[in-house]
């Protein structure tokens, strides 16, 4: 009965969404990929919000129900039928009565299994499609016959482009770049390589006067100009790709590049995505707990390794790096090898390793096979136990990276060592009542 009710509601919301789009005619930007969708969405939103009225997908509303919720501007009803009926009525009112509606919609589109793209987004008519990164072992690959089939599923979003729409591709991912051959639309590329039209370079981590890392800086080359870009409070190449995607669209829309770059300096980066947080005992946390995949985990670990140590005799700066890694799910036959490889990478970039979950045992094995001292590896069955351990383990000068798949709830480990627990609702992922009620 619940499934039948859900299907009816989704169908009605999608119909209302089509009617609303037909009435208000907003420009639509849709984003997909295996890594960096949400950060890219937020970066694009930050740039466009400076010049126009724009709405973005809230949180990670990227499913067949999430897109209509964004388009209609209503919230998730979860398991409350009254709220869903209210959403339907609000959608009807939005269509029947004049409202001030956004000029732009920035939508995140995710897929988890075959057919998801058709169910989720085939009815959209987009002005721009952005495809971020796929990676060698993408998230959700367990539910596809092969990596190629997953890419084909995601590429279905290209078919939603209007004739004058633009396709923006990450040129550093060969599989993504090849998707440009699937369309007659204008294709723009971004990345660090020579094939990128909007190219990033000279990426480095920025530090404050106390030698504490506080963000990333890089240059963007576009249209014959080379401009400096800084993004505060976050780390990792994925945030650079998000910024480059936003600047690519800014270029396509003929926006002022200096204003676009300024919008990215301290834009609202979502929780759990390589954000720097203050920890207890004067430690620092890199919170990357939204989700995990082999590609994203490797990138996060390499970023951890790139952050420089300070003089051990100094009273501030980074003295020790700790990686806290939970299970990576939905990898199917790649599960063991992918986790072992992450262990080897952790050995190269961390001084201590904390693994969480059954699959993460292979992370431990990979790290120890690569030469990590077993006395520096700690294992726990869940994130709460790992958090309790961290409260007694971390000290001043520690930099703690925390990452794992959603189901592992690694934000609980971050909460245990978060200095400003009073603001955890704003700082951490999955803090709404529905998530908190789950085990």
C-alpha positions in Angstrom: 0.0 0.0 0.0 2.8 2.4 0.9 4.6 1.6 -2.4 1.4 2.3 -4.4 0.8 5.6 -2.5 4.4 6.6 -3.2 4.1 5.9 -6.9 0.9 7.9 -7.2 2.4 10.9 -5.3 5.6 10.8 -7.4 3.5 10.8 -10.6 1.3 13.7 -9.5 4.4 15.7 -8.4 6.1 15.1 -11.7 3.0 16.2 -13.6 2.8 19.3 -11.5 6.5 20.0 -12.0 6.1 19.8 -15.8 3.1 22.2 -15.6 5.1 24.6 -13.4 8.1 24.6 -15.7 5.9 25.2 -18.8 4.2 28.1 -17.0 7.2 29.9 -15.6 9.8 28.8 -18.1 12.9 28.8 -15.9 16.4 28.1 -17.3 17.5 24.6 -16.1 21.0 23.4 -15.3 21.2 19.7 -14.5 24.3 18.0 -12.9 25.3 14.4 -12.7 28.4 12.2 -12.2 29.7 9.9 -9.5 31.7 12.4 -7.5 31.2 16.1 -6.8 27.6 16.6 -7.9 26.5 18.5 -4.8 29.6 20.7 -4.5 29.2 21.5 -8.2 25.6 22.4 -7.8 26.3 24.7 -4.9 29.2 26.4 -6.7 27.0 27.0 -9.8 24.2 28.3 -7.5 26.7 30.7 -5.8 27.8 32.2 -9.1 24.3 32.6 -10.7 22.7 33.9 -7.5 24.8 37.0 -7.9 23.0 38.0 -11.0 19.6 36.3 -11.0 16.9 34.6 -8.9 17.9 31.0 -8.7 16.8 27.8 -6.8 18.9 24.7 -6.2 18.2 21.2 -5.1 18.1 21.2 -1.3 20.5 18.8 0.4 20.8 15.9 -2.1 17.4 16.0 -3.6 18.5 14.2 -6.7 16.0 11.3 -7.2 12.7 10.9 -9.0 11.0 12.5 -6.0 13.8 14.9 -5.1 13.6 16.8 -8.5 9.9 17.6 -8.2 10.3 18.7 -4.6 12.9 21.2 -5.8 10.9 22.4 -8.8 7.8 22.9 -6.7 9.7 24.4 -3.7 8.3 21.9 -1.1 9.9 19.8 1.5 10.2 16.0 1.9 7.2 14.4 3.5 9.1 11.3 4.5 6.5 8.8 5.9 3.8 11.4 6.6 0.9 11.1 4.1 -0.5 14.4 5.3 2.6 16.2 4.3 2.7 14.6 0.9 -0.9 15.6 0.3 0.0 19.1 1.4 2.9 19.1 -1.1 0.5 18.1 -3.9 -1.9 20.9 -3.0 1.0 23.4 -2.9 2.1 22.3 -6.3 -1.4 22.8 -7.7 -1.6 26.3 -6.1 1.8 27.2 -7.6 0.5 26.3 -11.1 -3.0 27.8 -10.8 -2.1 31.1 -9.1 0.6 33.6 -10.1 3.8 33.4 -8.0 7.3 34.8 -8.1 9.3 31.9 -9.5 13.0 31.5 -9.9 14.6 32.4 -13.3 17.0 29.5 -12.9 16.9 26.0 -11.4 20.1 24.1 -10.6 19.2 20.5 -10.2 21.3 17.5 -9.0 20.5 14.2 -10.7 21.6 10.9 -9.3 21.2 7.3 -10.4 21.5 4.1 -8.3 20.4 1.5 -10.7 19.4 0.8 -14.4 16.5 3.0 -15.5 16.8 5.6 -12.8 17.8 8.4 -15.3 14.7 7.8 -17.4 12.4 7.8 -14.4 14.1 10.7 -12.8 14.9 13.3 -15.4 13.8 12.2 -18.9 11.0 14.7 -18.8 13.3 17.7 -18.2 14.2 20.2 -20.9 17.6 21.5 -19.9 19.6 24.5 -20.9 22.9 23.1 -19.6 24.1 19.7 -18.4 27.2 19.3 -16.3 28.9 15.9 -15.9 31.5 15.8 -13.1 33.6 12.7 -12.6 32.9 9.0 -12.9 36.1 7.4 -11.5 37.5 3.9 -12.0 35.2 2.3 -9.4 32.2 4.5 -9.1 29.6 4.5 -6.3 26.6 2.3 -7.0 28.5 0.2 -9.5 27.2 -2.9 -7.6 23.8 -2.4 -9.3 25.1 -2.2 -12.9 26.5 -4.9 -15.2 29.7 -2.9 -15.7 31.2 0.6 -15.4 30.3 1.2 -19.0 26.6 0.5 -18.3 26.7 3.0 -15.3 28.2 5.6 -17.6 25.6 5.0 -20.2 22.9 5.5 -17.6 24.3 8.8 -16.4 24.8 10.0 -20.0 21.1 9.7 -20.5 20.9 13.2 -19.0 22.4 14.6 -22.2 19.3 13.7 -24.1 17.4 16.3 -22.1 19.3 19.2 -23.6 17.5 21.8 -25.7 18.9 22.3 -29.2 20.7 25.5 -28.0 21.8 23.9 -24.7 25.4 23.4 -23.6 27.1 20.3 -22.3 29.9 20.9 -19.8 32.3 18.0 -19.2 35.2 17.2 -16.9 38.0 16.9 -19.5 40.3 15.1 -17.0 38.0 12.0 -16.9 38.4 10.4 -20.3 35.1 8.5 -19.9 33.3 11.8 -19.3 35.1 13.6 -22.0 34.1 10.9 -24.5 30.4 11.7 -23.8 30.8 14.8 -25.9 30.5 12.6 -28.9 27.0 11.7 -28.0 25.5 15.1 -28.8 25.3 17.8 -31.4 25.1 20.4 -28.7 27.8 22.9 -27.9 30.4 21.2 -25.6 32.6 23.0 -23.1 35.3 21.4 -21.0 36.9 22.1 -17.7 39.8 20.5 -15.8 43.6 20.7 -15.4 44.7 19.0 -18.6 45.4 20.4 -22.1 42.0 19.3 -23.4 40.2 21.7 -21.0 38.9 25.0 -22.3 38.5 26.4 -18.8 41.7 25.2 -17.1 42.8 25.1 -13.5 46.5 25.2 -12.5 48.8 25.8 -9.6 46.5 24.2 -7.1 47.8 24.5 -3.5 46.6 24.6 0.1 46.5 28.0 1.8 47.6 28.6 5.3 47.0 31.3 7.9 49.6 33.1 10.0 49.7 30.1 12.4 50.5 27.7 9.6 47.0 26.2 9.9 45.5 25.1 6.6 42.4 27.3 5.8 41.4 26.5 2.2 42.6 26.1 -1.4 44.0 28.5 -4.0 44.5 28.0 -7.7 44.5 29.8 -11.0 41.9 29.6 -13.8 42.8 30.2 -17.4 39.9 31.1 -19.6 39.6 33.2 -22.8 43.2 34.2 -22.7 43.1 35.5 -19.1 44.7 33.8 -16.0 43.0 34.7 -12.8 43.5 33.7 -9.1 40.8 31.8 -7.3 40.5 31.0 -3.6 37.9 28.9 -1.7 37.9 29.1 2.0 37.3 26.4 4.6 37.5 23.4 2.3 40.1 21.1 0.8 40.4 18.7 -2.1 40.6 18.8 -5.9 36.8 18.0 -6.1 36.1 21.5 -4.9 38.4 22.9 -7.6 36.5 20.9 -10.2 33.2 22.3 -8.8 34.5 25.8 -9.1 35.8 25.2 -12.6 32.4 23.9 -13.7 30.8 27.0 -12.3 33.3 29.2 -14.0 32.7 27.3 -17.3 29.0 28.1 -17.1 29.8 31.7 -16.2 31.9 31.9 -19.3 29.2 30.4 -21.4 26.6 32.9 -20.0 29.0 35.8 -20.5 29.0 36.7 -16.8 31.8 38.8 -15.3 34.5 36.3 -14.3 35.9 38.4 -11.5 32.4 38.6 -9.9 32.0 34.8 -10.4 35.4 34.1 -8.8 34.4 36.4 -5.9 31.2 34.4 -5.4 33.2 31.3 -4.9 35.5 32.6 -2.2 33.3 31.6 0.8 30.2 30.2 -0.7 28.0 27.9 1.3 29.8 24.5 0.9 27.5 21.7 2.1 28.3 19.8 5.3 30.3 16.6 5.1 32.3 17.5 1.9 35.9 18.1 2.8 35.0 20.9 5.2 37.4 22.1 7.8 36.0 22.0 11.4 37.5 22.8 14.8 37.9 19.8 17.0 38.3 19.2 20.7 41.8 19.5 22.2 42.7 22.1 19.6 42.6 19.4 16.8 41.3 20.0 13.3 38.8 17.9 11.4 38.4 17.4 7.7 34.8 16.3 7.6 34.1 14.3 4.4 31.3 12.2 5.8 28.6 12.7 3.3 29.4 9.6 1.4 32.4 7.6 0.0 33.7 5.9 -3.1 37.2 4.6 -4.0 37.9 7.6 -6.2 36.6 10.2 -3.6 38.4 8.4 -0.7 41.7 8.3 -2.6 41.4 12.0 -3.4 40.6 12.8 0.3 43.6 10.8 1.5 46.0 12.4 -0.9 44.7 15.9 0.2 45.4 14.9 3.8 49.0 13.9 2.7 49.6 17.2 0.9 48.9 19.3 4.0 52.2 20.2 5.5 53.4 19.5 9.0 54.7 22.2 11.3 57.9 22.3 13.4 57.3 19.7 16.2 58.6 22.3 18.7 56.0 25.0 17.6 52.9 25.5 19.8 50.6 25.4 16.8 50.3 23.8 13.3 49.9 20.2 12.2 51.9 17.5 14.0 50.0 14.3 13.3 47.5 13.1 10.6 44.8 10.6 11.4 42.5 8.9 8.8 39.2 7.6 10.1 37.7 5.5 7.3 34.4 3.6 7.2 33.0 1.0 4.8 32.5 2.0 1.2 29.3 0.4 0.0 27.6 -0.7 -3.3 30.9 -1.8 -4.9 29.9 -5.4 -5.5 32.8 -7.6 -6.7 35.2 -4.7 -6.4 34.7 -4.4 -2.6 37.7 -6.2 -1.2 40.3 -4.9 -3.8 39.0 -1.3 -3.5 39.2 -1.3 0.3 42.7 -2.9 0.3 43.9 -0.2 -2.2 42.5 2.5 0.1 44.5 1.0 2.9 47.7 1.2 0.9 47.0 4.9 0.1 46.2 5.6 3.8 49.6 4.2 4.7 51.2 6.8 2.4 49.3 9.8 3.7 48.4 9.2 7.4 50.3 8.6 10.6 47.5 6.7 12.2 44.5 4.8 10.8 41.0 4.1 12.3 38.8 1.7 10.4 35.1 1.4 10.9 32.9 -1.5 9.8 33.2 -5.0 8.4 34.4 -4.1 4.9 36.9 -1.7 6.3 38.9 -4.7 7.6 40.3 -4.8 4.1 41.5 -1.2 4.6 43.4 -2.3 7.6 44.9 -5.3 5.7 46.0 -3.1 2.8 47.6 -0.6 5.2 49.5 -3.2 7.1 50.6 -5.0 4.0 52.0 -1.7 2.8 54.0 -1.4 6.0 51.9 0.5 8.5 52.7 -0.4 12.1 49.8 -2.4 13.6 50.1 -0.3 16.7 48.9 2.7 14.7 45.8 0.9 13.3 42.6 0.8 15.3 39.4 -0.9 14.3 35.7 -0.5 15.4 32.4 -1.9 14.5 30.6 1.4 14.2 31.1 5.1 14.1 29.9 5.7 17.7 32.6 3.4 19.2 35.1 5.1 16.9 34.0 8.5 18.1 34.4 7.5 21.8 37.9 6.3 21.1 38.8 9.5 19.2 37.8 11.6 22.2 40.6 10.1 24.2 43.1 9.7 21.3 43.3 13.0 19.5 45.4 15.9 20.8 46.5 19.4 19.9 48.2 19.5 16.5 46.2 16.5 15.1 44.5 16.7 11.7 41.7 14.1 11.5 40.1 13.1 8.2 36.8 11.3 8.6 35.1 9.6 5.6 32.7 6.7 4.9 29.5 5.7 3.0 26.2 7.2 4.2 25.0 4.1 5.9 28.1 4.1 8.1 27.0 7.4 9.7 30.5 8.6 10.1 29.2 12.1 11.1 28.7 10.5 14.5 32.4 10.1 14.9 32.9 13.8 13.9 30.2 14.9 16.4 32.1 13.1 19.2 35.2 15.3 18.6 33.5 18.5 17.3 34.4 21.6 19.3 31.2 23.5 18.6 28.6 20.7 19.2 26.0 23.4 19.9 25.9 24.1 16.1 26.1 20.5 15.0 22.8 20.9 13.0 24.5 23.4 10.8 28.0 21.8 10.7 27.2 18.1 10.2 25.3 16.1 7.6 22.1 14.1 8.3 21.0 16.2 11.3 17.2 16.3 10.5 14.9 14.3 12.7 14.3 11.5 10.2 18.0 10.7 10.0 18.5 11.1 13.7 15.7 8.6 14.5 17.5 5.9 12.5 19.9 3.5 14.3 
